[in-house]
Amino acid sequence: QHADHHGPAKGNAQEHDLLQIIHWHTQHPRTPIPAPTLRSIMYQLLEGLLYLHRNWVLHRDLKPANIMVTSAGSVKIGDLGLARLFYKPLQALFGGDKVVVTIWYRAPELLLGSRHYTPAIDTWAVGCIFAELLSLRPIFKAEEAKQDSKKTVPFQRNQMGKIAEVLGIPRKESWPLLQAMPEYPQLQTLAAGNPAVQRPITLEKWWDNLTRNSQYAAANMPAPHRDGLAMLKSLLEYDPLHRLSAENALQHPYFLHDESNIPGAPPKNCYDRYHGPRRRSRPDRF
């Protein structure tokens, strides 16, 4: 299904994308997305992604505007405009189009000029979406470097820098194929003059800032279970060979119990157990 990026999916006035839902939660008063809703959205998103990957489809442009939520609380992946079939574990990146995936959700191996990619580019994007649903803002938001007149693809220094400010600079010790990346030499200069890269915040600190000192307490709502941090770290793993797959993510402990440690699967309807204001046919039904 193709989604209209500027509003609900065509043909269904009660269907809204995650970007609209995030925007609603940023309005006054700013309120976090409830933990049960978050867990359900993520589980359904990963189920949809596993279906694509099992059918040899890479989405390649996952972002909140492309993820739809129906009025029945079902999550759908939309806008397959950049999707491609892949019949081998690795396939050349530069077949006819040079750049894939919206910059903020682009995996580090693509930023570093890899000419091969795997379904791991989609699970990196899912990690970015998870972080955005938690914090209500993109976790790695940078200015995109544009192509020059010769149509060469520039190194996305700003974007790689934003990632490194949180995760640190990738190391060949934990990513053995890193040195084979065309843009690897650029990494050496990334920390120069950028104290934030030299002293990255780390995902642990990012998570704690959100869940301990934040909107959840202000809204008198339970924060997501800390297993969510472990899943986020595995989705935002630099090395694509070690990044969490959709199949393995669905087995993650984060989905085995709720935020109060009570065992149980995520709600099938992401609106279940949400007791806030709900309107039937507007983007602000959350």
Backbone hydrogen bonds, N-H to C=O, Kabsch-Sander energy under -0.5 kcal/mol:
donor,donor_aa,acceptor,acceptor_aa,energy
5,H,3,A,-0.7
7,G,4,D,-1.5
12,N,9,A,-1.8
15,E,12,N,-1.6
16,H,69,V,-2.3
18,L,64,P,-1.2
18,L,67,I,-2.1
19,L,64,P,-0.8
21,I,17,D,-1.8
22,I,18,L,-2.8
23,H,19,L,-2.6
24,W,20,Q,-2.3
25,H,21,I,-1.8
26,T,22,I,-1.0
26,T,23,H,-0.6
27,Q,23,H,-0.7
27,Q,24,W,-1.2
31,T,25,H,-1.8
33,I,133,L,-0.6
35,A,222,P,-0.6
38,L,34,P,-2.5
39,R,35,A,-2.4
40,S,36,P,-2.1
41,I,37,T,-2.7
42,M,38,L,-2.4
43,Y,39,R,-2.1
44,Q,40,S,-2.5
45,L,41,I,-2.5
46,L,42,M,-2.3
47,E,43,Y,-2.1
48,G,44,Q,-2.3
49,L,45,L,-2.3
50,L,46,L,-2.6
51,Y,47,E,-1.9
52,L,48,G,-1.9
53,H,49,L,-2.8
54,R,50,L,-2.7
55,N,51,Y,-1.1
55,N,52,L,-0.6
56,W,53,H,-1.7
57,V,52,L,-2.5
58,L,84,R,-2.9
66,N,63,K,-2.0
67,I,64,P,-1.5
68,M,66,N,-0.6
68,M,76,K,-2.9
69,V,16,H,-3.2
70,T,74,S,-2.9
73,G,70,T,-2.0
76,K,68,M,-2.9
78,G,66,N,-3.4
78,G,76,K,-0.6
79,D,1,Q,-1.6
83,A,80,L,-1.2
84,R,58,L,-2.1
86,F,56,W,-2.4
91,Q,117,Y,-0.8
93,L,115,R,-3.6
95,G,93,L,-1.5
105,Y,102,T,-2.0
106,R,103,I,-1.4
110,L,107,A,-0.9
111,L,107,A,-1.9
112,L,108,P,-2.1
113,G,110,L,-1.7
114,S,109,E,-2.8
117,Y,91,Q,-1.0
121,I,118,T,-2.0
122,D,119,P,-1.3
123,T,119,P,-1.3
124,W,120,A,-1.9
125,A,121,I,-1.5
126,V,122,D,-2.0
127,G,123,T,-1.9
128,C,124,W,-2.0
129,I,125,A,-2.3
130,F,126,V,-2.6
131,A,127,G,-2.3
132,E,128,C,-2.0
133,L,129,I,-2.5
134,L,130,F,-1.7
135,S,131,A,-2.5
136,L,132,E,-2.4
142,A,140,F,-0.8
148,D,152,T,-1.0
151,K,148,D,-2.2
156,Q,111,L,-0.5
157,R,155,F,-2.1
160,M,156,Q,-2.6
161,G,157,R,-2.4
162,K,158,N,-2.1
163,I,159,Q,-1.9
164,A,160,M,-2.3
165,E,161,G,-1.9
166,V,162,K,-0.6
166,V,163,I,-1.1
167,L,163,I,-3.1
168,G,164,A,-1.8
174,S,171,R,-0.9
175,W,171,R,-1.1
178,L,175,W,-2.3
179,Q,176,P,-0.5
180,A,177,L,-1.4
181,M,178,L,-1.9
183,E,112,L,-2.4
184,Y,181,M,-2.0
186,Q,183,E,-1.3
187,L,183,E,-0.7
187,L,184,Y,-1.5
188,Q,184,Y,-0.6
188,Q,185,P,-0.8
189,T,186,Q,-1.0
190,L,187,L,-1.2
191,A,187,L,-0.5
194,N,191,A,-2.2
197,V,194,N,-1.1
198,Q,194,N,-1.7
199,R,195,P,-2.0
201,I,165,E,-2.8
202,T,166,V,-1.7
206,W,202,T,-2.1
207,W,203,L,-2.8
208,D,204,E,-2.6
209,N,205,K,-2.6
210,L,206,W,-1.4
211,T,207,W,-2.8
212,R,208,D,-2.5
213,N,208,D,-0.9
216,Y,210,L,-0.6
218,A,214,S,-1.8
219,A,215,Q,-2.2
220,N,217,A,-1.4
221,M,216,Y,-3.0
228,G,225,H,-2.3
229,L,226,R,-1.1
230,A,226,R,-1.2
231,M,227,D,-2.1
232,L,228,G,-2.5
233,K,229,L,-2.6
234,S,230,A,-1.6
235,L,231,M,-2.0
236,L,232,L,-2.3
237,E,234,S,-0.7
242,H,239,D,-1.7
243,R,239,D,-0.9
244,L,234,S,-2.4
249,A,245,S,-2.5
250,L,246,A,-1.7
251,Q,248,N,-1.0
252,H,249,A,-1.8
255,F,252,H,-2.1
256,L,253,P,-1.9
257,H,253,P,-0.6
258,D,262,I,-2.5
261,N,258,D,-2.2
264,G,256,L,-2.6
270,C,73,G,-2.1
270,C,268,K,-0.6
272,D,269,N,-2.1
274,Y,271,Y,-1.7
275,H,273,R,-0.7
285,R,282,R,-1.1
